[in-house]
Amino acid sequence: MAISVIKTLCVACVPAPVTHLANMSMFSTGILVLTSPLHTLPLRIAPVLSSAAQVVERTLYVHLHPGLNLGAGGGQPRPVFIQPVVDLSSLITGLYSNAANVCGHLDVRVLLTNVRAQPNNASSPETGGTGVACNPFPSPQPLSHSPEVVLTDYALQDPGQSPLVAQCLQRYTGHCYVCTPGLASVLLHPQLQKLEEEVEEGQKDDWDSRSERMETYSEVVVGGTFDRLHGAHKTLLNISCLLANKRFLIGVCDQELLKKKVLKELIEPYALRVQRLQEFLQDVKPSLQYEIVPLSDPFGPSVIDAQLQCIVVSEETRRGGEAVNKKRLENGLPGLVLHEIQLLKDAHHTEMEEEKISSSSLRSRLLGTLLTDPKNKSHLPLVPYVIGLTGGSGSGKSSIAQQLEALGAVRIDSDQLGHETYRPGEVAYNRVLEEFGSGADLINEDKTINRRALGRKVFGNKERLKALTDIVWPEIALLVKERIQQAREEGKQVCVVDAAVLLEAGWTDIVHEVWVAVIPEEEAVSRITVRDGVSQEDAVRRLQSQWPNTQQVEQANVVLCTLWEPEITQKQVRKAWDLLQKRIQQSREGAKPPS
């Protein structure tokens, strides 16, 4: 696809000469104005999005105006309302599906301010046969991210028209949306004539036959987790916005409904998910009344709100929609229209992931990646780079530490160092005996401390436990620092401190990054009972005495999970290690004085 770029100082200025894409910097936010007829747009979406991704790097808004003529004389074209037809719903689904495949890094948002059901007026060329000549933008609509560049698929008839078309496009966009003052123009010229010729007449007729108007409703409801908004969520939300004329009710899963989710520890906080929903919906269709509520059960207000008319479901959640209607009938309310949308296929899914685009797959891809930037640890030398690895009992952190050791890290086992602090003659040894007594029940025949007996003395007693940890933890930390210094003297590049109490003991100031291993509690209990020969009740009590996964993940820079086959864990660890090497290289290059 050829790309022509014209940049101006402001919307009203005369365009500057054409700039080649190779010499042009990327824009954070752009808006794509699609002008092709509805029946040809499905062919153009993938190449147009692919080209747009060469220009925009973060947020790409999509404005639909089939049939818009940017090159005709006779005045500046104006935005018009277009009808919510079935083709439009299919187009939105295809657009988000293609976006996930060809430009997954972009936050794509299809804008629907100019889509509204209108009386059956005569079609006109200006509306592409799908709308009526009204102005949906009495004033420019503000967006959460102001566009810095406007792009279009409009096909030039004459290359000499470029400056005129670019200026026309800028004015059109400025009439619709609040843009940055230095708005640039990018004309995408898809070479799709052959593709269009290949569309059989039957296919064209099929598209035309589905151009009937969609049934719309005053009030629409959907439910979901909406974790890390992705293309499937956006499809659901966009089509719901198409269907709704007045109010859109969104139930967001919280608390109890999250307990069985895969990698629930990585689900975004409820407040953040709501914030992102609000931002997206306000961009997409600001004329709607939005109501976002937490769901603590599968039904929420959908079974008691008499004003609702339609619930949007997928083939996967249709049974849930039917259950909602059953409850409504029991409550004396009419059933809701079930509007079913397609699931979006995930072209990048692995064997362990679902075939559809899903939040659980996205969360699994976060494993081993840097979730939060490490805090500034300028007091720590960059060599060796120290990883603090922690996790609850049964989480598999020690097996991860062994894998990191095999990749070249120096493993420092804090549990083993803990044993050393209890040796006769050590500082902690004497202080423990002073605090807890030196009776035969606490001292073994070889004069070492009976750690099981000591554990019984502090179990269930927070004050006594704190008295013990106040003695032992500082001594273990000193030994850890000694091992790190030894690794430094030996020229080692990376150390991993394997420490179950890393966070509780406050040892984060001696490591550059915190890595956390997580596992569902049910799996952890199963592993502990098999490994240690204890009852399920004892295993649960042990876990409850430790920091929960969610609290540990809040402190984590990197999260790993050993729930699946060992090969999958190995891939996670390898990914985490390779990304770590890049970070270490960058940090050391940044620390070098300029040459």
Salt bridges, closest charged atoms under 4 A:
ASP107 OD2 - ARG109 NH2 2.71
ASP107 OD1 - LYS234 NZ 2.58
GLU196 OE2 - ARG44 NH2 2.63
ASP206 OD2 - ARG210 NE 3.67
GLU219 OE1 - ARG247 NE 2.46
ASP227 OD2 - ARG228 NE 3.79
ASP227 OD2 - ARG363 NH1 2.79
GLU256 OE2 - LYS259 NZ 3.07
GLU268 OE2 - ARG228 NH1 3.96
GLU268 OE2 - ARG276 NH1 2.12
GLU279 OE2 - ARG109 NH2 2.71
GLU279 OE2 - HIS145 NE2 3.25
ASP283 OD2 - ARG109 NH1 2.72
GLU291 OE1 - ARG247 NH1 2.64
ASP305 OD2 - ARG247 NH2 2.48
GLU316 OE1 - LYS356 NZ 2.33
GLU322 OE2 - ARG318 NE 3.61
GLU340 OE1 - ARG318 NH1 3.03
ASP346 OD2 - ARG365 NH2 2.51
GLU353 OE1 - ARG365 NH2 2.87
GLU354 OE2 - LYS356 NZ 3.99
ASP413 OD2 - ARG411 NH2 3.72
ASP415 OD2 - HIS419 NE2 3.97
GLU420 OE2 - ARG483 NH2 3.25
GLU435 OE2 - ARG464 NH1 2.79
ASP441 OD2 - LYS457 NZ 3.58
ASP470 OD2 - LYS466 NZ 2.84
ASP498 OD1 - LYS397 NZ 2.64
ASP498 OD2 - ARG411 NH2 2.95
GLU513 OE1 - ARG583 NH2 2.81
GLU522 OE2 - LYS260 NZ 3.93
GLU523 OE2 - ARG527 NE 3.01
ASP532 OD1 - ARG531 NE 3.00
ASP532 OD2 - ARG542 NH1 2.53
ASP538 OD1 - ARG541 NH2 2.23
ASP578 OD1 - ARG574 NE 3.25
